[in-house]
């Protein structure tokens, strides 16, 4: 019985962690669009580190243009 309880607790913790990470990801994406889109680079350390807004549209379709089956496996599994 304890093993099942531990297993359920681990699953719940994993699910909560995934939800929190997805929410953090979406929040940071929103902040980037708000503060960096259509603006010049935000320099944190001159000539070393800067933040820029870039979009990469359609990369998976270009990489896997001839093999959609591999794309399906890599995205869904």
N, C-alpha and C positions, 0 to 999 in steps of 0.2 A: 504494500500500500504506500509506503514512503517513497518508493521508486517512482510510482505514478505521479505522486504529488510533486516531487522534484522535477520530473519531466514536464509536467504542465506548467510549473513555475518558470522553467527555462524557456518554454515556448512563449509564454506571456511576456517575459522579459525581452526575448528576441523580437517579438512583434512590436512592443513599445519602443524598443531601440530603433527599429526600422521606421516607424512612424515619426519619431523625433528627428531622425536623420533626414528623412524626406522633407519634413517641414523646414528644417534649417536650410536645406538645399534650396527650396523654393523662396524662402525669405531672402537669402543672399542673392539669388538671381534677380529678385525684385529690386533689391537695393542697388545692384549693379546697373540695372536699366535706369533707375531713377537718377543715379549720381554720375554715371560714366557715359551713357549713350549720347551721341552727338556732341561730345566735348573732347577737348584735347586730353592727352595722357595725364594722369595724376601721379606726380613724381614723389616717391617716398624717400629714396636715397638717390641723389643726383648721379647719373651715369651708371647706376647699379640696379635699381629696382623701381619700376613704375607700373601702374595699373592702367590698362587700356580696355576699351569695350570692343570685342570682336564677335562676329557671328559666323558660324560654320553651318551652312545649310546644305543638306543633301549628301554629306560625306558617305554614309553607309551605302546609299544607292550607287555611288560611283565606285566604291571599293568592291562591292559585291554585285556588280551589274550582270555578270554572266552566271552567277550562282546564287540565286535567291534562296535556295534551300539552306545553304550555309548561313546566310543572313538570318533566316528564320530560327535556326538552331542557336546561333549566338545571341539573339535577342530574347528568345523565350525560354531558354534553358540555362 
